[in-house]
Amino acid sequence: MKKIALVTDSTADLPDELSKKCLAHVIPLKILFGEKSFVDGEISPKEFYRCLEQEEELPKTSQPSPEQFVSLYSMLLEEYQEVISIHISSGLSGTLNAAHLAKEKIKGAVHLVDSKTISLGLGLMVMEASKAIKEGLGSVQVLDKLQQARNSIETLFTLNTLEYLQKGGRIGRVSGFMGTLLNIKPVIRVGDDGVYQNFCKVRSQEKALKSIVKAFQDFAGKKTNIKFAVAHGSAPQAGLYLKEELENAFQKPAEMFAQVGAVIGAHTGPGTVGAAIQLE
């Protein structure tokens, strides 16, 4: 019997090939465009952002049901001794709560981890867990490494508008006023408690991206053993710009360059560009 199965959700925004490399079992969230329902991953990011610009009604998202988690955990526990399940911040989604409800209904060792972050911040934690599991570490050691990773990850992103966060109910402690001024670009931080908060506001996207690079340099200090990842929501040029700026600043390649998936994109909108950094 294999030792530990790794589970995450689709908000990690991991490219398919990386999910497979990490041996991660990804449980999807759903996107609702009026009467139409899509499983995250079933609709490509390109198609999603096209729909986002064409549909008058903003999309809604929904977490996996406890029954979906029960089904996945039960299947995995037939093959593995334990399951480690890492998910989007509980301050931004009910996904982890659904996993807790599922855990109560099954027999077997299921360990739940609140990443307290989103997107590629969560993705970096999945990569950390995968590496530890492949090295043969036990669940206690893997969970300890995940706690260390969670405390050493910083996630920042900039938006074209706060409209999607406001209407989607994910505004957190971000002031709506920040995005209403002419050409103001808010930079948002995922706080230590896993809720969005103001980081800064600047007058162009380029300045917003440069502020993310500067913030990561300050966060890293003199440490050189770092990882970072970049994602964009239908903004490839801006995403590449941030990736190249970070690679120049830290003199190493990005771990990942991905598109923000449909579930996160439903709340951040087109033009989102962000990154996560992990100190090792």
C-alpha positions as CSV (number, residue, x, y, z in Angstrom):
1,M,0.0,0.0,0.0
2,K,1.3,3.4,-0.9
3,K,2.0,5.9,1.9
4,I,0.5,9.4,1.3
5,A,-1.9,10.7,-1.3
6,L,-1.8,14.4,-2.0
7,V,-5.0,16.4,-2.7
8,T,-5.6,20.0,-3.6
9,D,-8.3,22.0,-5.4
10,S,-8.4,23.7,-8.8
11,T,-7.8,27.2,-7.3
12,A,-4.1,26.2,-7.1
13,D,-3.9,27.1,-10.8
14,L,-1.4,24.4,-11.4
15,P,-0.8,23.6,-15.1
16,D,-1.9,20.0,-15.9
17,E,1.6,18.8,-16.5
18,L,2.8,20.1,-13.1
19,S,-0.2,18.6,-11.3
20,K,0.8,15.2,-12.8
21,K,4.4,15.7,-11.9
22,C,3.4,16.5,-8.3
23,L,1.1,13.4,-8.2
24,A,-1.6,15.8,-7.0
25,H,-5.3,14.8,-7.1
26,V,-7.1,18.0,-8.0
27,I,-10.8,18.4,-6.9
28,P,-12.5,21.1,-9.0
29,L,-14.7,24.0,-8.0
30,K,-17.5,25.2,-10.2
31,I,-18.3,28.3,-12.2
32,L,-21.8,29.5,-12.9
33,F,-22.7,31.8,-15.8
34,G,-26.4,32.3,-15.2
35,E,-28.0,28.9,-16.1
36,K,-24.7,27.5,-17.4
37,S,-22.5,25.6,-15.1
38,F,-18.8,24.6,-15.7
39,V,-16.4,22.5,-13.8
40,D,-13.1,24.4,-13.3
41,G,-10.7,23.0,-15.9
42,E,-13.6,22.0,-18.1
43,I,-13.6,25.5,-19.5
44,S,-10.2,26.8,-20.6
45,P,-8.9,30.1,-19.2
46,K,-9.1,31.6,-22.7
47,E,-12.7,30.6,-23.2
48,F,-13.6,31.7,-19.6
49,Y,-12.2,35.3,-20.1
50,R,-14.0,35.5,-23.4
51,C,-17.3,34.7,-21.7
52,L,-16.5,37.1,-18.9
53,E,-16.2,40.0,-21.3
54,Q,-19.4,39.0,-23.2
55,E,-21.8,38.0,-20.5
56,E,-23.7,40.8,-18.8
57,E,-24.1,38.9,-15.5
58,L,-21.0,38.3,-13.5
59,P,-20.2,34.6,-12.8
60,K,-20.6,32.9,-9.5
61,T,-18.5,30.1,-8.1
62,S,-19.2,27.2,-5.8
63,Q,-17.0,24.9,-3.8
64,P,-17.0,21.1,-4.1
65,S,-19.6,19.3,-2.1
66,P,-18.7,17.2,1.0
67,E,-19.9,14.2,-1.0
68,Q,-17.3,14.9,-3.7
69,F,-14.6,14.9,-1.0
70,V,-16.0,11.7,0.6
71,S,-15.9,10.0,-2.8
72,L,-12.3,11.1,-3.5
73,Y,-10.9,10.4,0.0
74,S,-12.6,6.9,0.1
75,M,-11.1,6.0,-3.3
76,L,-7.6,7.2,-2.3
77,L,-7.7,5.4,1.1
78,E,-8.1,2.1,-0.7
79,E,-4.7,2.6,-2.2
80,Y,-2.9,4.9,0.3
81,Q,-2.4,4.8,4.0
82,E,-3.0,8.5,4.5
83,V,-4.3,11.6,2.6
84,I,-2.9,15.2,2.9
85,S,-5.4,17.7,1.5
86,I,-4.3,21.3,1.0
87,H,-6.8,24.0,0.0
88,I,-7.6,27.6,-0.8
89,S,-7.7,29.9,2.3
90,S,-10.8,29.2,4.5
91,G,-11.2,33.0,4.7
92,L,-12.0,33.1,0.9
93,S,-13.8,29.9,0.2
94,G,-15.9,27.2,1.9
95,T,-13.9,24.5,0.3
96,L,-11.9,23.5,3.4
97,N,-15.2,23.4,5.4
98,A,-16.6,20.9,2.9
99,A,-13.5,18.8,3.3
100,H,-13.9,18.9,7.1
101,L,-17.5,17.7,6.8
102,A,-16.3,14.9,4.5
103,K,-13.5,13.9,6.9
104,E,-16.1,13.3,9.6
105,K,-18.0,10.8,7.5
106,I,-15.2,8.5,6.6
107,K,-12.7,6.2,8.3
108,G,-9.1,6.8,7.6
109,A,-6.3,9.2,8.1
110,V,-7.1,12.5,6.3
111,H,-5.0,15.5,7.2
112,L,-6.5,18.9,6.2
113,V,-4.3,22.0,5.6
114,D,-5.6,25.6,5.3
115,S,-3.1,27.2,2.9
116,K,-4.3,30.7,3.9
117,T,-3.5,31.8,0.4
118,I,-4.7,31.4,-3.2
119,S,-3.6,30.5,-6.7
120,L,0.2,30.0,-7.1
121,G,0.8,30.5,-3.4
122,L,-1.3,27.4,-2.9
123,G,0.6,25.9,-5.9
124,L,3.9,26.4,-4.2
125,M,2.6,24.6,-1.1
126,V,1.5,21.7,-3.2
127,M,4.9,21.5,-4.8
128,E,6.5,21.5,-1.3
129,A,4.3,18.7,-0.1
130,S,4.9,16.6,-3.3
131,K,8.7,17.0,-2.8
132,A,8.5,15.8,0.8
133,I,6.3,12.9,0.0
134,K,8.6,11.7,-2.8
135,E,11.5,11.9,-0.4
136,G,9.7,9.4,1.8
137,L,8.9,11.6,4.7
138,G,6.0,10.7,7.0
139,S,2.8,12.7,7.4
140,V,4.0,14.5,10.5
141,Q,7.1,15.7,8.8
142,V,5.2,16.7,5.6
143,L,2.7,18.7,7.6
144,D,5.5,20.4,9.5
145,K,7.1,21.4,6.2
146,L,3.7,22.7,5.0
147,Q,3.4,24.9,8.1
148,Q,6.8,26.3,7.5
149,A,6.0,26.9,3.9
150,R,2.7,28.7,4.7
151,N,4.6,31.0,7.0
152,S,7.2,31.8,4.4
153,I,5.0,32.5,1.4
154,E,3.9,36.0,0.3
155,T,1.2,36.4,-2.4
156,L,0.5,39.8,-4.1
157,F,-1.5,40.7,-7.2
158,T,-2.8,43.7,-9.0
159,L,-6.2,44.2,-10.7
160,N,-7.6,46.3,-13.4
161,T,-10.7,46.9,-11.3
162,L,-12.1,46.0,-7.9
163,E,-15.6,45.4,-9.4
164,Y,-15.3,41.6,-9.4
165,L,-14.0,41.4,-5.9
166,Q,-16.8,43.7,-4.6
167,K,-19.6,41.9,-6.5
168,G,-18.3,38.5,-5.7
169,G,-18.2,39.2,-2.0
170,R,-14.4,38.5,-1.7
171,I,-13.4,42.1,-1.0
172,G,-12.0,41.3,2.5
173,R,-10.4,44.3,4.0
174,V,-9.6,46.0,0.7
175,S,-11.0,49.5,0.4
176,G,-13.4,49.8,-2.6
177,F,-12.3,53.4,-3.0
178,M,-8.8,52.2,-4.1
179,G,-9.9,51.2,-7.5
180,T,-12.4,53.9,-8.4
181,L,-9.9,56.7,-9.0
182,L,-8.8,57.4,-12.5
183,N,-6.0,55.0,-13.6
184,I,-5.4,53.8,-10.0
185,K,-4.1,50.2,-9.9
186,P,-4.6,48.6,-6.5
187,V,-2.1,46.0,-5.3
188,I,-3.7,43.4,-3.1
189,R,-2.0,41.2,-0.5
190,V,-3.3,37.9,0.9
191,G,-2.9,38.6,4.6
192,D,-1.5,36.2,7.2
193,D,-5.1,35.3,8.1
194,G,-5.8,34.4,4.5
195,V,-8.0,37.4,3.7
196,Y,-7.4,40.1,1.1
197,Q,-6.0,43.4,2.3
198,N,-4.7,46.6,0.8
199,F,-1.0,46.6,0.0
200,C,-0.6,49.8,-2.0
201,K,-2.1,51.8,-4.9
202,V,-0.2,53.3,-7.8
203,R,-1.0,55.1,-11.0
204,S,-0.1,52.5,-13.7
205,Q,0.1,48.8,-14.2
206,E,3.8,49.0,-14.7
207,K,4.3,50.7,-11.3
208,A,2.0,48.1,-9.7
209,L,4.2,45.3,-11.1
210,K,7.4,47.0,-10.0
211,S,5.9,47.4,-6.5
212,I,5.4,43.6,-6.4
213,V,9.0,43.1,-7.4
214,K,10.2,45.5,-4.7
215,A,8.0,44.0,-2.1
216,F,9.4,40.5,-2.8
217,Q,13.0,41.8,-2.6
218,D,12.2,43.4,0.8
219,F,10.5,40.1,1.9
220,A,13.5,38.0,0.8
221,G,16.1,40.3,2.3
222,K,19.5,38.7,1.9
223,K,18.1,35.2,1.5
224,T,18.8,33.7,-1.9
225,N,17.2,30.3,-1.5
226,I,13.8,31.3,-2.8
227,K,11.1,30.1,-5.2
228,F,8.6,32.3,-7.0
229,A,5.7,31.8,-9.5
230,V,3.8,34.2,-11.7
231,A,0.2,34.1,-13.0
232,H,-2.0,36.3,-15.2
233,G,-5.7,36.5,-16.1
234,S,-5.8,37.2,-19.8
235,A,-2.9,39.6,-19.6
236,P,0.1,37.6,-21.0
237,Q,2.3,40.6,-21.8
238,A,2.0,42.0,-18.3
239,G,2.5,38.5,-16.9
240,L,5.7,38.0,-18.9
241,Y,6.9,41.5,-17.8
242,L,6.5,40.6,-14.1
243,K,8.1,37.2,-14.7
244,E,11.1,38.7,-16.4
245,E,11.5,41.5,-13.7
246,L,11.5,38.9,-10.9
247,E,13.9,36.6,-12.8
248,N,16.3,39.6,-13.2
249,A,15.9,40.6,-9.6
250,F,16.6,37.1,-8.2
251,Q,18.7,35.7,-10.9
252,K,16.8,32.5,-11.2
253,P,13.9,31.2,-13.3
254,A,10.3,31.2,-12.1
255,E,9.0,27.9,-10.9
256,M,5.7,28.4,-12.7
257,F,4.1,30.8,-15.2
258,A,0.4,30.1,-15.5
259,Q,-2.9,31.6,-16.3
260,V,-5.3,32.4,-13.4
261,G,-8.0,29.9,-13.7
262,A,-11.8,30.4,-13.9
263,V,-12.6,30.3,-10.2
264,I,-10.1,32.8,-9.1
265,G,-10.6,34.8,-12.3
266,A,-14.3,35.1,-11.6
267,H,-13.4,37.2,-8.5
268,T,-10.5,39.1,-9.9
269,G,-11.4,39.8,-13.5
270,P,-9.4,40.1,-16.7
271,G,-6.1,41.9,-16.5
272,T,-5.1,40.4,-13.1
273,V,-1.4,39.8,-12.7
274,G,0.2,38.3,-9.6
275,A,2.9,36.3,-8.0
276,A,3.9,34.3,-5.0
277,I,7.3,33.9,-3.4
278,Q,8.5,31.3,-0.9
279,L,11.5,31.6,1.3
280,E,13.2,28.2,1.9
